[in-house]
Amino acid sequence: MDPREQDVEKPAHGWSRRTFVTAAGAGAATAAAQSPAPAEGGRRARQAYRIRVDTARLQRDAFQPAHPDNHDERLYANKIGSYSKGLPHNDLGEVDPRAYDALTQALLTGSQEELEQVPMGCPDPGRREKFVNPCAGIAFDLQGADSHHKAIPPAPAFASAEEAGEMGEVYWQALTRDVPFTAYDSDPLIQAAATDLSRFSDFRGPKAVGQVTPRTLFRGFTRGDIAGPYISQFLLKPVPFGAQYVEQRMRTLLPGIDHMTQYSEWLAVQNGFPPSGVGMFDPARRYIRNGRDLAQWVHIDVLYQAYFNAMLIMLQPPDPTDDVTGGGMGVPLNGGNPYRKSENQIGFGTFGAPAIATAVAEIATRGLKAVWYQKWFVHRRLRPEAFGGAVHNAITRSLASYPIHMDLMRSAALERVRAKTGTYLLPMAFPEGCPLHPAYGAGHATVAGASVTILKALFDESFIIPNPVVPSSDGMLLVPYTGPDAANLTVGGELNKLAANVGIGRDVAGVHWRSDYTESLKLGEAIAISVLQDQRLTYGEEKFDGFSFTRFDGRPITV
């Protein structure tokens, strides 16, 4: 059984809100519909208590998965397969085992004070990079599944062919950051990347007839990812924001400038020292037109920003009097919305615009708690930048004998990187490299999975995107998208693609792996479904029959 799975479509025993109302006592439904007299207030309180207790029981009694890891932490005494950034390392970039043991012991106890005592690689507290919020992984929540009650499969092992395939992809993503997405069909570097990745024995990115192609390169696994332009319409279209609007041209970086390509800098950053490099910004703002732009977008975004913008675009109707943005898309609400056919009422605090805006934002923190448990307390997977150091040392230093799969060691990407930088280190988009928390799962991808699931539950995912656009090759303009599928791009497909853009954008930056994205997207979806399950039982609308939408794997679901 998939460790994320549990029977969330149907609450245990077929419970519904009506069951709760009946169990709370005869007349409770009437009391809930009126302004309660003092005596009836106690009945309402008992009903509210009953709903809270029974939803908690549903989550408590649901399937509780195991949390297996890939065994790398126990297999390698030098912890070469585990996350250790910020701790002290030797000249090969191998972590001090005493410091690593101190970290794992502090995580075992869950003590914030013990975490304060972990030896760090940078001796100056005022300069060192700091661990990002391990205690979030043991925080509780009062809605949806507990953060420990969802799981993701073990990460690919350090020596595996799958890990090699993921690292090969990350190297090629670094090499092709400045190629416009609109040039993928003709660019020779893109063709070289597709050809090389097709040779890997266990590369799990999308393919066409068994081969990676420029059309499938660096795309996601969900319905809609291969259709249309690389970038989702929700990252391109102007965003109506109340009386204001947000143009989606962004502050991006100059091309050709990568970081941590020299060994001394790489080693200092592994030890938690601040980076010596800085980002060099383009004086012009541009639409996301290549991997470098996408990497920078996911560098400093507000975690639910992309999905909040998508919500605003969908919620606002077209406005022909607005000659700047034209308004939004006016996407119909989900067919299960109880107010779609009402003649006298509209939604507001439930099933209406304020409720929708809140739902997209509030799911982010629940997703983060779930994935932070996986990061710090289960998997502790190393980041690609650390694996790049292992590759460099395995090739250049006889003391470093690491079991790196030969699929990667034979990849054409390695010599291209060496020719460009003089090392085999992974060129990083960010001066500081990855953040100080483990790779698996990915925070961005988990929030993407959770937020997009909420949007699909609230809007009509079959709605056709009007007037799709694509950035010009320089990113200065939006031009009409005229591909053969231009008339078939749907809200559901473009939301799935939005989640892939954000999740894979972190891979393009060099800070995550493909499986970080794929498994975390599913984790976020599972968390969102559990929250929708709880919320369904709180509504007063009798005609609401549940949230119906399509999961990332293509299966329909009603919650």
C-alpha positions in Angstrom: 0.0 0.0 0.0 1.2 3.5 -0.8 2.3 5.0 2.6 0.3 8.1 2.0 -2.9 6.2 1.5 -5.8 6.0 3.9 -9.5 5.9 3.4 -10.2 9.6 3.3 -12.9 9.6 0.6 -15.4 8.1 3.0 -15.2 8.9 6.8 -15.1 5.8 9.0 -18.6 4.3 9.6 -20.0 6.5 6.8 -20.2 9.5 9.2 -21.3 12.8 7.9 -22.3 16.1 9.4 -25.9 14.9 9.6 -24.8 11.9 11.6 -23.1 14.2 14.1 -26.1 16.5 14.3 -28.4 13.6 15.0 -26.0 12.1 17.6 -25.8 15.5 19.3 -29.5 15.3 20.2 -32.9 15.9 18.7 -33.4 19.4 17.6 -29.7 20.3 17.3 -30.1 21.1 13.7 -32.9 23.5 14.4 -30.9 25.2 17.1 -27.9 25.6 14.8 -30.1 27.4 12.3 -31.5 29.9 14.8 -30.1 32.5 17.1 -29.9 30.3 20.2 -31.7 31.1 23.4 -29.5 30.7 26.5 -30.7 27.1 27.1 -30.1 26.2 23.5 -26.6 27.6 23.6 -25.5 24.6 25.7 -26.9 22.3 23.0 -24.9 24.2 20.4 -21.7 23.9 22.5 -22.3 20.1 22.9 -22.8 19.8 19.1 -19.6 21.7 18.4 -17.7 19.6 20.9 -19.1 16.4 19.4 -17.9 17.4 15.9 -14.4 18.2 17.2 -14.1 14.9 19.1 -15.4 12.8 16.3 -13.2 14.4 13.6 -10.2 13.8 15.9 -11.3 10.2 16.3 -11.5 9.8 12.5 -7.9 11.0 12.1 -6.7 8.9 15.1 -8.3 5.7 13.8 -7.2 6.2 10.2 -4.4 4.1 8.7 -1.1 4.9 10.3 1.8 4.3 8.0 5.4 3.2 8.8 8.2 5.7 8.0 11.0 3.7 6.3 14.2 5.4 5.1 16.8 4.3 2.6 19.3 3.0 5.2 22.1 5.3 4.0 22.5 6.8 7.4 23.3 3.3 8.9 25.2 2.0 5.9 27.9 4.7 5.7 30.0 5.4 8.8 31.2 8.7 7.2 27.5 9.7 6.6 28.3 10.5 3.0 24.7 9.8 2.0 23.1 12.0 4.7 22.4 15.7 5.2 25.1 17.4 7.3 25.3 21.0 6.1 26.2 23.4 8.8 28.1 20.9 10.9 32.0 20.7 10.9 33.5 18.7 7.9 36.9 17.4 7.1 38.8 18.4 3.9 36.8 15.8 1.9 33.5 17.3 3.0 32.8 14.4 5.3 31.0 15.4 8.5 32.6 15.1 11.9 30.8 12.0 13.3 30.6 13.3 16.8 28.7 16.4 15.6 26.4 14.3 13.5 25.7 12.0 16.4 24.9 15.1 18.5 22.4 16.3 15.9 20.6 13.0 15.6 20.5 12.6 19.4 19.0 16.1 19.8 16.4 15.2 17.1 15.7 11.9 18.9 14.8 13.8 22.1 13.1 16.7 20.3 14.8 19.1 22.6 15.3 22.6 21.4 18.0 23.1 24.1 19.9 20.1 22.9 19.8 21.4 19.4 21.4 24.6 20.7 24.4 22.4 21.9 25.1 20.7 18.6 28.7 21.6 17.4 28.6 23.8 14.3 31.2 24.2 11.5 31.3 28.0 11.7 32.5 29.0 15.2 31.0 32.5 15.0 27.3 32.5 15.9 26.9 35.9 14.4 28.1 34.7 11.0 27.0 31.1 10.8 24.1 29.7 8.8 21.5 28.2 11.1 19.4 25.0 11.0 15.9 25.8 9.7 13.2 25.0 12.3 13.7 21.3 13.2 11.0 21.6 15.9 8.4 22.3 13.3 8.5 18.5 12.6 7.1 17.7 16.0 4.5 20.4 16.1 0.8 19.4 16.3 -2.1 20.8 14.4 -5.8 20.9 15.2 -7.2 20.2 11.7 -6.5 17.4 9.2 -4.1 14.5 9.7 -1.4 14.8 12.3 1.9 15.6 10.6 3.3 12.1 11.6 0.4 10.3 10.1 1.4 10.7 6.5 4.5 9.1 4.9 6.6 9.2 1.8 8.6 6.3 0.4 12.3 5.9 1.2 14.4 8.3 -0.9 16.6 6.9 -3.6 19.8 5.5 -2.0 23.2 7.2 -2.5 24.6 4.3 -4.6 21.5 3.6 -6.7 20.9 4.1 -10.4 17.9 6.2 -9.5 20.0 8.6 -7.5 22.5 8.8 -10.4 19.6 9.6 -12.8 18.4 12.4 -10.6 21.9 13.8 -10.2 22.5 13.7 -13.9 19.3 15.7 -14.4 20.3 18.3 -11.9 23.7 18.7 -13.6 21.9 19.3 -16.9 19.5 21.7 -15.4 22.4 23.7 -14.1 24.1 23.7 -17.6 20.9 24.8 -19.4 19.6 27.5 -17.0 20.0 30.2 -19.6 18.3 28.5 -22.5 14.8 30.0 -23.1 12.0 27.5 -22.8 10.7 28.5 -26.2 14.1 27.4 -27.7 14.0 23.9 -26.2 12.9 22.3 -29.5 16.0 23.6 -31.4 18.7 24.2 -28.9 21.7 21.8 -29.2 22.4 21.8 -25.5 18.9 20.8 -24.7 19.1 18.0 -27.2 22.4 16.8 -25.6 20.7 16.8 -22.2 17.8 14.7 -23.5 20.1 12.3 -25.3 22.3 11.8 -22.2 19.4 11.3 -19.8 17.9 8.8 -22.1 21.0 6.6 -21.5 20.5 6.4 -17.8 19.2 3.0 -16.7 16.8 4.4 -14.1 15.9 8.0 -15.0 12.2 8.5 -14.0 11.4 11.8 -15.6 8.7 11.8 -18.3 9.6 10.3 -21.7 8.0 9.8 -25.1 8.2 6.3 -26.5 10.9 5.5 -23.9 13.1 8.4 -24.6 13.6 11.8 -23.0 12.9 14.5 -25.6 13.1 18.3 -25.6 9.4 18.3 -25.1 9.5 16.1 -22.0 12.8 17.5 -20.6 12.5 18.8 -17.0 8.7 18.5 -16.9 6.5 17.1 -14.2 4.6 13.8 -14.0 1.0 15.1 -13.6 -1.8 15.5 -16.1 -1.2 18.7 -18.0 2.5 18.9 -17.5 3.4 18.0 -21.1 0.7 20.2 -22.6 1.3 23.7 -23.7 4.2 26.0 -22.8 6.7 25.0 -20.1 5.5 27.7 -17.7 2.0 27.6 -16.3 -0.4 30.4 -17.4 -0.8 31.2 -13.7 2.8 32.4 -13.6 2.4 34.6 -16.6 -1.1 36.2 -16.6 -1.6 39.5 -14.8 -3.0 39.2 -11.3 -6.1 41.3 -10.4 -5.6 42.1 -6.7 -8.6 44.0 -5.5 -8.3 47.5 -6.9 -4.6 46.9 -7.8 -3.0 44.4 -10.1 0.3 42.4 -10.1 2.3 42.2 -13.3 4.2 39.0 -13.3 7.5 40.4 -14.8 10.0 39.7 -12.0 13.4 40.8 -10.8 15.7 38.2 -12.1 19.5 37.4 -12.3 22.0 38.1 -15.0 22.8 35.0 -17.2 26.0 32.9 -16.8 26.7 33.5 -13.2 26.7 30.4 -11.0 28.0 29.8 -7.5 30.0 27.3 -5.4 31.9 26.1 -8.4 35.3 26.3 -6.6 36.2 23.7 -3.9 37.2 26.1 -1.1 33.9 28.0 -1.4 32.0 24.8 -1.5 33.6 23.4 1.6 33.2 26.7 3.5 29.4 26.7 2.7 29.1 23.0 3.8 30.6 24.1 7.2 27.9 26.8 7.5 29.9 29.8 6.7 28.1 32.6 4.8 28.7 32.6 1.0 31.3 35.0 -0.5 29.4 35.4 -3.7 26.4 37.6 -4.4 23.6 37.5 -6.9 24.0 39.9 -9.9 20.6 41.3 -10.9 19.3 42.1 -14.3 18.4 45.8 -14.5 15.2 44.8 -16.5 12.3 42.9 -15.1 11.2 39.9 -17.2 8.6 37.2 -17.4 9.9 33.8 -16.5 11.5 32.6 -19.7 14.3 30.2 -18.7 15.5 28.1 -15.8 17.5 30.8 -14.2 14.4 33.0 -13.9 12.4 30.1 -12.5 15.1 29.3 -10.0 15.2 32.9 -8.8 11.3 33.0 -8.5 11.3 30.0 -6.2 14.3 31.5 -4.3 12.4 34.3 -2.6 8.7 33.6 -3.2 6.2 33.6 -0.4 5.5 29.8 -0.1 1.8 30.0 -1.2 2.3 33.0 -3.5 1.8 31.2 -6.8 -1.4 29.6 -5.7 -2.8 32.8 -4.1 -2.1 34.5 -7.4 -3.8 31.7 -9.3 -6.8 32.0 -7.0 -7.1 35.7 -7.7 -6.8 35.2 -11.5 -9.5 32.5 -11.4 -11.9 34.3 -9.1 -12.0 37.7 -10.8 -14.3 37.8 -13.9 -13.0 39.3 -17.2 -13.4 43.1 -17.3 -13.4 44.6 -20.8 -13.2 48.1 -19.3 -9.8 47.3 -17.8 -7.4 48.0 -20.6 -4.4 47.0 -18.5 -5.2 43.4 -17.4 -8.6 42.7 -18.9 -9.6 41.4 -15.5 -9.3 37.7 -14.5 -10.6 34.4 -16.0 -13.8 34.2 -14.1 -13.4 30.4 -13.6 -16.7 28.8 -12.4 -16.6 27.4 -8.9 -16.4 23.6 -8.4 -19.6 21.8 -9.4 -20.1 20.7 -5.8 -20.3 24.2 -4.5 -23.8 24.4 -2.8 -24.4 27.9 -3.9 -23.9 27.4 -7.7 -27.7 26.7 -8.1 -29.0 28.8 -5.3 -31.5 31.5 -6.3 -31.4 33.4 -3.0 -27.9 33.0 -1.5 -24.2 33.2 -2.3 -21.2 31.9 -0.4 -18.9 34.2 1.6 -17.5 33.0 4.9 -18.1 29.4 3.6 -17.8 28.5 -0.1 -17.3 32.2 -1.2 -14.3 34.4 -2.1 -13.1 35.2 1.5 -13.2 31.5 2.4 -11.4 30.4 -0.8 -8.6 33.0 -0.3 -8.1 31.9 3.3 -8.1 28.2 2.4 -5.3 28.5 -0.1 -3.1 30.3 2.4 -3.8 28.3 5.6 -3.0 24.9 4.1 0.6 25.9 3.7 1.5 25.6 7.4 0.0 22.2 7.7 2.0 20.9 4.7 5.1 22.4 6.2 4.7 20.6 9.5 4.2 17.3 7.7 7.2 17.6 5.4 9.5 19.0 8.2 8.9 15.8 10.1 10.0 13.8 7.1 13.0 16.0 6.6 14.5 16.1 10.0 13.1 13.0 11.8 12.9 10.3 9.1 15.0 10.7 6.0 17.8 13.3 6.5 18.6 13.1 2.8 21.7 15.0 1.5 21.3 17.8 -1.0 22.5 17.7 -4.6 25.3 20.2 -3.8 26.8 17.7 -1.3 26.5 14.9 -3.8 28.3 17.1 -6.3 31.2 17.4 -3.8 31.3 13.6 -3.6 31.5 13.3 -7.4 34.3 15.9 -7.5 36.3 14.1 -4.9 35.7 10.7 -6.3 37.2 11.8 -9.6 40.0 14.0 -8.4 41.2 12.6 -5.1 42.3 9.1 -4.4 41.3 9.2 -0.8 37.6 9.5 -1.7 36.2 6.1 -2.7 32.5 6.5 -2.9 29.9 4.1 -4.4 28.6 6.4 -7.0 26.6 4.6 -9.8 28.5 4.4 -13.1 25.5 5.8 -15.0 26.4 9.2 -13.6 30.2 8.8 -13.8 29.8 8.1 -17.6 27.4 11.1 -18.1 28.4 13.7 -20.6 27.3 16.4 -18.2 30.3 15.9 -15.9 32.9 16.9 -18.5 30.7 19.8 -19.7 30.7 21.1 -16.1 34.4 20.7 -15.7 35.1 22.5 -19.0 32.9 25.4 -17.8 34.1 25.7 -14.1 37.2 23.6 -13.7 35.6 21.3 -11.2 32.9 18.6 -11.0 30.9 20.5 -8.4 27.3 21.3 -9.1 27.0 24.9 -10.2 24.4 26.5 -7.9 21.9 29.2 -8.8 22.0 30.7 -5.2 25.2 32.0 -3.6 24.4 30.2 -0.4 23.4 27.0 -2.1 20.7 25.0 -0.4 19.0 26.0 2.8 20.0 24.4 6.2 17.4 21.6 6.3 17.5 18.2 4.6 16.3 17.6 1.0 13.5 15.0 1.3 10.7 16.0 1.2 10.6 19.4 -0.3 8.8 22.2 1.4 8.0 24.1 -1.8 6.6 20.9 -3.5 4.6 19.9 -0.4 2.9 23.3 -0.2 2.4 23.2 -4.0 0.6 19.8 -3.7 -1.5 21.0 -0.8 -2.5 24.4 -2.3 -3.2 23.1 -5.8 -5.4 20.4 -4.3 -7.4 23.0 -2.5 -7.8 25.0 -5.7 -9.0 22.0 -7.6 -11.5 21.2 -4.9 -12.9 24.8 -5.1 -12.8 25.6 -8.8 -14.0 23.9 -12.0 -10.8 22.2 -13.2 -12.3 21.4 -16.6 -12.5 25.1 -17.5 -10.5 26.0 -20.7 -7.9 28.6 -20.2 -8.8 31.6 -22.4 -6.1 33.3 -24.6 -3.0 31.4 -23.5 0.3 33.2 -23.6 4.0 32.5 -23.7 7.0 34.8 -22.9 9.1 36.2 -25.7 12.6 34.8 -25.8 13.9 37.8 -23.9 11.1 37.7 -21.4 10.1 41.3 -22.0 6.7 40.5 -23.5 3.8 38.0 -23.5 2.8 36.8 -26.9 -0.1 34.5 -27.8 0.6 30.8 -27.5 -0.4 29.2 -30.8 0.6 25.6 -30.3 -1.7 22.8 -31.5 -3.1 22.3 -28.0 -3.7 26.0 -27.4 -7.5 25.5 -27.3 -7.2 22.6 -24.9 -5.3 23.9 -21.8 -7.5 23.4 -18.7 -7.5 24.9 -15.3 -6.7 21.5 -13.8 -3.8 20.9 -16.1 -2.3 24.4 -15.6 -2.6 24.1 -11.8 -0.8 20.8 -12.0 1.9 22.4 -14.1 2.1 25.3 -11.7 2.9 22.8 -8.9 5.5 21.2 -11.2 7.1 24.6 -12.1 7.5 25.5 -8.5 8.7 22.0 -7.4 11.1 21.4 -10.3 12.2 25.1 -10.2 14.0 24.2 -6.9 15.7 21.3 -8.8 16.8 23.7 -11.5 18.4 25.9 -8.7 20.4 22.8 -7.6 18.8 22.5 -4.1 16.4 19.6 -4.7 16.1 16.3 -6.5 13.3 15.1 -8.8 11.9 12.6 -6.2 11.8 15.4 -3.6 9.2 17.1 -5.9 7.2 14.0 -7.0 6.8 12.5 -3.5 6.2 15.8 -1.8 3.5 16.8 -4.2 1.6 13.6 -3.2 2.3 14.3 0.5 0.8 17.8 0.2 -2.2 16.4 -1.6 -2.8 13.8 1.1 -2.6 16.6 3.8 -5.0 18.7 1.9 -7.5 15.9 1.5 -7.4 15.2 5.2 -8.1 18.9 6.0 -11.0 18.9 3.4 -12.4 15.8 5.1 -12.4 17.6 8.5 -13.8 20.8 7.1 -16.7 19.0 5.3 -18.1 18.0 8.6 -18.4 21.6 9.9 -20.6 23.2 7.2 -24.2 24.2 7.8 -25.1 23.9 4.1 -27.3 20.7 3.8 -27.0 20.5 0.0 -23.2 20.1 0.0 -22.3 16.6 -1.2 -18.5 16.9 -1.0 -15.5 18.2 -2.8 -14.9 16.4 -6.2 -11.7 16.8 -8.2 -8.9 14.9 -9.9 -5.8 13.7 -8.0 -2.3 14.1 -9.3 -2.3 10.5 -10.5 -5.4 11.1 -12.6 -7.9 9.3 -10.2 -11.2 11.2 -9.4 -12.0 11.7 -5.8 -14.9 13.0 -3.8 -14.2 14.1 -0.2 
